[in-house]
Amino acid sequence: MNLLEADVGKTYIVKEINTDDDEMTSFLFRLGCYSGEPVTLISKKKKGCVVAIKDGRYSFDKLLASAVELEEENNTLRS
């Protein structure tokens, strides 16, 4: 699933960035949005969504949001 398909208020793990645009990949990487990192969907808007990554909140348009593939966060503790 991508950010546009995610549920508001839930935290997910970035699975991969699906784009052939190197600038977009680099931009997302600078924000801390890369494989294995947690992201929380704060809200959805008509033209995109707002996400929390690390200590920041960012507004993503539909193109950016659709490039971020997610997986459910695993809440089990490892010993």
PyMOL commands that set and color helices and strands:
alter all, ss='L'
color gray80, all
select helices_A, chain A and resi 3-5+22-31+62-67
alter helices_A, ss='H'
color red, helices_A
select strands_A, chain A and resi 11-17+38-45+48-53+56-61+68-72
alter strands_A, ss='S'
color yellow, strands_A
deselect
rebuild
show_as cartoon
